Structure formats: C-alpha cells, structure tokens
Amino acid sequence: MLDEAVGDWQSGELFVVPLAWRDDGLWSQIQASAQERITANLQTMYSEVLQQPLSPLLRDIAHEVERRLDAS
C-alpha cells in the first residue's frame, strides 16, 4: 500500500500527519521513504556539482594549497 501511495505523491507536497497516527508503523514508513528520496536527491545534486569545472581563481588557490602541502 505504501508504494502505491508514494507513487501518487508529487514533489513539493506537504503531508500533515495527526499526532495520534505518529506512533503507527505507516508514519515510520513515510518518514523512511521521504528520507530515502532526500538522500537520493542530495547525492544527485552533489555529483552534479563535483562535475562542474573550477573557476580560474579557485583552481589557482587549489594548486597553491597542493604546492604548499607537497613542500611541507
């Protein structure tokens, strides 16, 4: 049932869960599912950021740091 419900959720939707239901296993499943989606989205974002080229100034700073580390 949870998988069917998750498929109907749209990105950015807000879910309100009554306090009485928060001890229910379904609430834990909803939390776990949301956390998995957040984790997957963050991993995608970070991998895309790491593929971006460095600006010339930042590249120069990185080379300087590497040079100093090698010298020490």
N, C-alpha and C positions, 0 to 999 in steps of 0.2 A: 504494500500500500504506500509506503513512504516513497519508493522510487517513482510511482505514478504521480504522486503529489509533487515531488521535486521537479519533474518534467514540466509541470504547469507553472512553476514559479518563473517570473520574469526578473531580469537583472534590475536591481534597484528597488524591488518591492520591500515593504516593511511589514513584518509579521508581529502581531500583538498576541501574546500568549497569557491567558489569565493565570494568576498566581496559583490557583487550585490545580492547574494542569502541569505545573513545572516539576513536580515530582514524578510525573508519568514518564515511561520509557520513550514515548514519542517525542517529548521535548528534548531528551538527550540525543535522540537520532537527528532531530532538526538541527541542534547545535553542532553535532559532529559533521553533518552534511555541509552546513554553512562554513565551518572551519576548513573542510577539505577544499571547497570552492575558493575560499580566500587564499589558502596556501597555493593552490594551482595558479590563480591569477597573479599573485606576487612573484612566483617563480618565473612565469612568462614575462612579466614586466622587467624583472632583474636581468633575465637572459637577454632581452632586447637592449637594455641599457648597456650591458657589457659589450655588445657588438658595435656600439657607436664609436666612431674614431675620437680620439682625444683632441682637444683644441691645441693649437701650436704652443701656447703658453703653458698649458698643463703638461704637455708632452715634454717641454724643456725642463719643467720642475721635476718631473718623474725621472728624467735622465740625470739631473743633478743629484737627486736623492740616491739613485743607484750608484753614481760615481763616488759619492761620499761613503756609501756603505762598502763598496769594493776597496776603497782606500783605507778603511779602518780595520 
